[in-house]
Amino acid sequence: MPQITYDLMDNRADKKINVGVIFIHGAAGCSQVWKNQLRGLPTKVIAVNLPCHFSSEGPESPSMETYVESIYELITKLELDKVILGGHSMGGAIALSYYLRYPSKVHGLILIGTGARLRVLPVILDLTQKNYTQFIKMMDNAGFHKETCKNNKELVKEVAKNMAQIAPHIAFCDFSICNQFDIMERLGEISVPTLIICGDDDKLTPLKYSKYLQEYIKDSTLHIVKEAGHLVMLEKGEEVNTLIKSFIKEI
């Protein structure tokens, strides 16, 4: 059975309030993309490694079903009174898919750099199968704002190092899951408070994706973070955390 590993930080001032924010990484990602949120949010924060990523076990070819059911098992295990589900890119697709299957178990959604449909460039699918090293190099520029690439090279290297630890065929599965994802006709079913965050220079999930989410999810708010790319929660950790803190207070 697929099993999730996760990083957990309990930053609650009041331990009686058993609310947890579960963050799901994107394609070829890991829990470390949420390092700013793990240490910067005043709640119980859980950042997962999806099945087949890092030390999490899973099938040879994971699917959306694999990921959604692994989140279900985790939420059941944690026994939280309230769950806020957050996801980045593919992780946002998983969060949305989970909500549509188990709406009563989610009290809020945080959608970062994602969309209701996630078409993938053919070159990404090709490189994950044929030249994974070149794929990682391409993602350096595709994932970050140009100022981050110039001024925070250590962060860029850190993400590339983590990505290199994901098996290429798992990365291909992840991007295939993204390419097949489409819930554009179902956004009207979402009735929980939803925070949408996007970098103004997101090349992989452009701003129009987030605007579409905001237009069709009834109780949603969109925040555009300036001088940030696809990995906005790493590039602008404090700003993203401020937005999430305000969101949590309102739920």
FIFIMAR-561911 format. One record per residue: residue in one letter; x, y, z of N, C-alpha, C, CB in turn. Coordinates in steps of 0.2 Angstrom, whole numbers, plus 2048, in hexadecimal, padded with zeros to 3 digits. Atoms other than C-alpha are relative to their C-alpha. Last residue first. Glycine has a CB too. Layout:
REM residues N
AXYZXYZXYZXYZ;...
END
This chain:
REM residues 251
I8048078007C589682C7FE7FE8078057FB7FD;E8077FF8027CA8A982C7FC7F98008008037F9;K8047FC7FB7D98A78367F98007FF803807802;I8028047FB7E089A82A7FC8038068077FD803;F8058058027DF8A681C7FE7FB8058037FC7FA;S8077FC8007E88B48257FB7FB7FE8018067FB;K8027FF7F97F68A78297FA804800806805803;I8038067FD7F78A18177FD8018078057FA800;L8078018037F98B38107FD7F98038017FE7F8;T8047FA7FE8078B781C7F97FF7FD8028077FE;N8028027FA80F8A68187FB8058038067FF805;V80580580080F8AA8067FE7FE8078047FA7FC;E8067FD8038188BB8097FA7FA8008018037F9;E8047FC7FB8248B38157FA8037FD805806802;G8038037FA8298A58097FC8048058057FC803;K8037FB7FC82B8AF7F97FD7FD8067FB8047FC;E7FD7FA8018378A47EF7FD8068047FE8027F8;L7F88007FE8338947F78038077FF8037FA7FC;M7FF8017F98208967F78077FF8037FC7FA802;V8027FA7FC82089E7E68017FF8077FA8037FE;L7FE8027FA82888E7DD7FF8068058077FD801;H8048067FE81F8927CD8017FE8078027FA7FB;G8018058068278A37CB7FB7FB8038067FE7FE;A8008077FE8288B37D77FE7FB7FA7FB7FE806;E7FA80280182B8C57D48017F9803805805804;K7FC7FD80581A8CA7DA8077FD801800808801;V7FA7FF7FD80E8BE7E38058037FB8037FA804;I7FA8008057FD8BE7DC8068038047FE8047FA;H7FB7FC7FF7EF8BA7E98067FF7FB8037FF808;L7F98008047DF8B37E48058058027FE8007F9;T7FC7FA8017D08B07F08077FF7FD801804807;S7F98008017C38A37F08038077FF8027FC7F9;D7FD7FD7FA7B289F7F68078008007FD7FD807;K8047FB7FD7A989B7E68038048057FA7FD802;I8018027F97B68927DC7FD8058048077FE803;Y8058057FF7B38977CA8007FC8078027FA7FB;E8067FF8037BC8A77C87FA7FB8018018017F8;Q8037FB7FC7CA8A47D47F98027FD804806800;L8028037F97CE8947CC7FC8058048067FD804;Y8068058017CE89C7BB7FE7FD8068037FB7FA;K8057FC8017DA8AA7C27F97FC7FE8018057FA;S8027FE7F97E689D7C87F98057FF805804804;Y8038067FD7E78957B77FD8028078067FB801;K8078018027E98A67AF7FD7FA8038008007F8;L8057FC7FB7F88AA7BA7F97FE7FD802807800;P8017F980180289D7B07FB8038048008027F9;T8088007FF80588B7B77FF8088007FE7FD806;L8028078018178877B07F88008018037FC805;K80080280781D8997AD7FD7F97FF8087FF7FD;D8008078008188A17BD8007FD7F97FA7FD804;D7FC80280681E8B37BC8007F8800807802800;D8017FC8068118BB7C78037FE7F9801807801;G7FB7FC8028128AD7D37FE8047FA8077FD800;C7FC8018068028A57D88058067FF7FB8007FA;I7FA7FC8007F78A37E88047FE7F98057FF806;I7FD8018077E589D7E98068058007FC8017FA;L7FB7FB8027DD89C7FA8047FE7FA805801807;T7FA8028047CD8927FB8058067FF7FE7FD7F9;P7FB7FB8017BF8928088067FE7FC802804806;V7FC7FE7FB7B48838058058067FF8057FA803;S8047FB7FB7A68817F98048028067FA7FD801;I7FB7FE7FA7AF8787EA7FC8058048078027FE;E8028057FA7A18707DF8048028068027F97FE;G8067FD7FD7A287F7D27FE7FC8067FB8007FC;L7FE7FB7FB7B487A7CE7FA8038048048057FD;R8028027F97AD86A7C68028058058037F9802;E8088008007AD86E7B37FE7FF8077FE7FB7FB;M8027F98027C08747B37F88008018028027F9;I8068007FC7C58637BC7FC8077FF8017FF807;D8057FB8027D285E7B07FA8008047FF7FF7F8;F8047FD7FB7E28547B47FB8057FD804803806;Q8078038017E98497A67FB8048048007F9802;N8027FF8067F98547A47F97FD7FF8047FC7FB;C8027F98017FB8557B67FD8017F9807805801;I8067FF7FC7FB8427B87FD8077FF8017FF808;S8068038048078417AA7F98018048017F87FF;F8027FB80581284D7B37FB7FD7FB8068027FC;D8037FA7FD8128427C27FE8057FB806804805;C8078017FD8158327B97FC8068038007FA805;F8048018068248397B07F97FF8028027FB7FB;A8017F980382B83F7C07FC8007FA8078047FF;I8057FD7FB82982E7C77FE8077FE8027FF807;H8068028028328277B77FA8028058007F8800;P8037FD8078408337BA7F97FD7FE8057FF7FB;A7FE80480684382D7CC7FC8037FA7FD7F8802;I80680380284283B7D98027FC7F97FA8057FE;Q8018067FC85383F7E17F97FC7FE800802807;A7FC80580385784B7D38007FA804808802800;M8038038068498567D88047FA7FD7FF8057FB;N8068037FE8508597E97FD7FC7FA7FB804804;K7FD8067FC86185E7E27FA7FB802804802806;A7FD80480685886A7D58037F98048068037FC;V80680380384E8727E48027FB7FA7FC8057FC;E8038047FB85E8757EE7FA7FC7FD7FE804806;K7FC8077FF86787B7DF7FD7FB804807802802;V80180480785A8887DB8037FA8018028057FB;L80780380085A88D7EE7FE7FC7FA7FB806801;E8008067FB86D88F7EE7F97FD800802802807;K7FE80680486C89A7DE8007FA8058078017FD;N8018057FB8628A77E78027F97FD7F9800803;N7FE7FE7F98668B77DE8007FB8057FC806802;K7FA7FC8008668B37CB8038018087FF8077FD;C7FB80380385A8A57CB8078048007FE7FF7F8;T7FE8057FC84F8AE7D78067FC7FE7FA7FB802;E7FD7FD7FB84F8BE7CD8037FA8057FC805803;K7F97FE80284A8B47BE8048038058008047FA;H7FF7F980283B8AD7C78078017FE7FD805805;F7FE7FA7FC83C89A7CA7FF8077FC807800803;G8048007FA83488A7C38018068048037FA804;A80780180083888B7B17FC8018067FD7FA7FC;N8027FA80384A8917B37F88008008028017F9;D7FD7FB7FD84F8837BE7FD8077FE808800800;M8057FE7FB8428777B68038068047FF7FA804;M8057FC80384D8777A67FB8028067FC7FB7FB;K7FD7F980285C8717B07FB8047FD8067FF7FB;I7FF7FC7FA8518637B88038077FF8057FC805;F8067FE7FD84B85D7A78018058067FC7FA802;Q8027FA80485D85D7A07F98038038007FE7F9;T7FB7FB7FE8628517AE7FE8067FD8077FE7FF;Y8037FE7FA8528467AB8058068028007FB805;N7FA7FD7FD8578437997FE8048068028057FA;K7FA80080484C8377908068038037FE8027F9;Q7FF80780283C83379A8077FF7FD7FB7FE7FB;T8008047FA83B8437A58017F97FE7F9801803;L7F98007FC84184C7958007FC806801807802;D7FB80380483284778A8077FF8048018047FA;L80280780082484B7978067FC7FC7FA7FE7FC;I7FF8027F982C85C79A7FF7F88007FB804804;V7F98017FF82E85F7878027FE8078048077FF;P7FD80780281C85B7848077FF8027FF7FF7F9;L7FD80080681786A78F8037FA7FE806805800;V7F98007FF80B86579C8038017F98027FA804;R7FD8038067F886979D8088018007FE8047F9;L7F97FF8007F286C7AE8047FD7FA8037FE807;R7FD8048057E086F7B08078027FF7FC8017F9;A8058048007D78777BF8017FB7FA7F98037FE;G8067FE8047E68807C37FB7FA8008038017F9;T8048068037F68817CD7FA8027FC7FE7FB806;G7FD80180680388D7D47FD7FA7FC8087FF800;I7FA7FC8017FD88C7E68037FE7F98067FF805;L7FE8028067EC8867EB8058057FD7FA8007FB;I7FB7FB8027E88877FD8037FD7FA805801806;L7FB8028057D787E8018058067FF7FD7FE7FA;G7FD7FA8037CC87F8118057FD7FB803805804;H8037FA7FE7C287481C8028067FC801801808;V7FC7FA8017C58638147FC8078028028007F8;K7FA8007FC7BE85381A8058067FF8047F97FE;S8017FE7F87AC8568158067FF8047FB7FA802;P8027F97FF7B18588027FF8018087FB8027FD;Y8018007F87B98468017FF8078028067FD804;R8028077FE7B98427EE7FE8008078067FC7FF;L8068028047B98547E77FE7F98028018017F9;Y8067FC7FE7C485A7F57FA7FD7FD8018077FF;Y8028037FA7D184C7F17FA804803806802805;S8038078017D18517DF7FE7FD8068057FC7FC;L8067FF8037D48647E37FC7F97FF8008037FA;A8047FD7FB7E285F7EF7F98017FE803807802;I8018057FB7EA8547E27FB8028058067FD803;A8048058037E98617D57FE7FA8048037FD7F9;G8067FD8007F186D7E17FA7FC7FC8008077FC;G8028017F97FF8617E47F9803801804803805;M8048078008018607D17FD7FF8078057FA7FF;S8008038078058737D27FC7F98008077FF7FE;H7FC7FC8058078777E58007FC7F9807801802;G7FC8038057FA8707F18038057FB7FC7FB7FD;G7FC7FB8047F28758028047FC7FA805804803;L7FB8048057E586B80B8038057FB7FB7FB7FD;I7FF7FC8067DE87381B8047FD7FB802808802;V7FA8008057D88668277FF8057FA7FF7F97FC;K8017FD8077CD8688368077FF7FC7FF808802;D8077FE7FF7CB85D8467FF8047F9800805806;L8017F97FF7DB8538417F98028008048047FA;E8067FE7FC7DC8418437FF8078028017FC807;L7FF7FA7FC7ED83F83C7FB8028048028067FB;K7FB8027FB7EB82D8358018068058067FE7FD;T8038057FB7DB83182C8047FF8067FE7F97FD;I8057FC7FC7E38408247FC7FC8057FB8037FB;L7FC7FC7FB7F283581F7FB8048048048057FC;E7FD8047FB7E78278178038058068057FB7FE;Y8058027FC7DD83480D8027FC8067FB7FC7FC;I8027FA7FC7ED83C8077FA7FE8057FE8067FB;S7FA7FF7FB7F382B8017FE8068058068007FD;E8018057FA7E28287F98058008057FF7F97FD;V8067FE7FC7E48387EF7FF7FC8057FA8017FB;Y7FE7FA7FC7F68347E97FA8028058028067FC;T7FB8027FB7F28227E38018068058077FF7FD;E8048047FB7E28287DA8057FE8067FD7F97FD;M8047FC7FC7EC8357D17FD7FD8067FB8047FC;S8067FD8047F78277CB7FD8068057FB7FB7FE;P8057FD7FC80881F7D17FB8047FC802805805;S8037FB8048118147C57FB8038047FE7FE7F9;E7FB7FE80581D8087CE7FE8067FC8017FA7FB;P8008058068128087DD8058037FB7F98007FD;G8067FF8058168127ED8017FB7FA7FF8077FE;E8018068048228147FC7FA8017FB7FF7FA804;S8078038008268258038007FA7FB7FB8067FE;S8008067FD8398288067F97FD801802801808;F7FB8007FA83C8357F97FF7F98037FF806805;H7FB7FA80082D8357ED8048008077FC807800;C7FA8008058258257E88048068007FD7FF7F9;P7FD8068028158297F28058007FB7FA7FB7FF;L80580580381383B7F68037F97FF7FE8037F9;N7FC8028068208448027FB7FA7FD8077FC802;V80080780281484E80D8067FF7FB7FA7FD7FE;A7FE7FF80781685F8168017F87FE8068047FF;I7FD80780280C85F8268018017F97FA7FB801;V7FF80180880986F82F8037FA7FE8058067FF;K7FD8068028018718408017FF7F97FB7FA803;T8058067FF7FE8838438037FA7FF7FA8017FA;P8028017F98078948447FB7FA8017FE806804;L8078007FF80F8938337FE7FE8077FC7FC7FB;G8037F98008218978307F98018018028037FA;R7FE7FC7FB82B8888337FD806801808800800;L7FF8057FB82287B8288038048078057FB7FF;Q8078017FC81C88981D8017FC8067FB7FD7FB;N8027FA7FD82E88E8187F98008047FF8067FA;K7FC7FF7FA83387C8167FF8078038088007FE;W8047FD7FB82587880A8048028067FA7FC802;V8027FA80382F8747FB7FC8048057FC7FE7F9;Q7FB7FA7FF8388688067FE8067FD8077FE7FF;S8037FC7FA82985C8068048068018007FC806;C7FF8037F982E8557F57FE8058058077FE801;G7FF7FC7FB82C8597E28017FC8077FB805801;A7F98017FF82D8507D28028048068048027FA;A7FD80680481B8567CE8088008017FF8017F9;G8018018078158627DC8047FA7FD8018067FC;H7FB7FE8058158617EF7FE7FF7F98077FD801;I7FE80680580685E7FA8048047FB7F97FD7FD;F7FD7FD80680486980A8027FA7FB806805801;I7FC8068047F98638188028037FA7FC7FA800;V7FF7FF8077F38718248057FB7FD8038087FF;G7FA8018037ED86B8358008027F98017F8800;V8007FF8077E18718418067FE7FD7FD8077FF;N7FD8068047E08698537FE8017F87FD7FA802;I8027FF8077DD87985D8037FB7FB8018087FE;K8078038007E087286F7FD8017F97FC804805;K8008068027F387586C7F97FC8008047FB805;D8058047FC7F188786D7FF7F97FD7F98047FF;A8007FC7F98018908677FB7FC8057FF807800;R8067FE7FC8028838598018038067FA7FB801;N7FF7F97FD8128818507FA8048038028047FA;D8067FE7FC81186E84E8028078037FE7FB805;M7FE7FB7FB81D86A8407FA8038038048067FC;L8057FD7FC81B85A8368038058057FC7FB803;D7FD7FB7FB8268548277FA8038048058057FD;Y8017F87FF81E84681E8048038057F8801801;T7FC7FD7FB81F8348177FF8078018077FE7FF;I7FE7F980081082D80D8058018067FB805801;Q8007FC7F980D81B80B8048067FF8047FB805;P7FC7F98008078127FC8008038077FD8047FB;M8047FA8008008008008048068007FB800806;
END
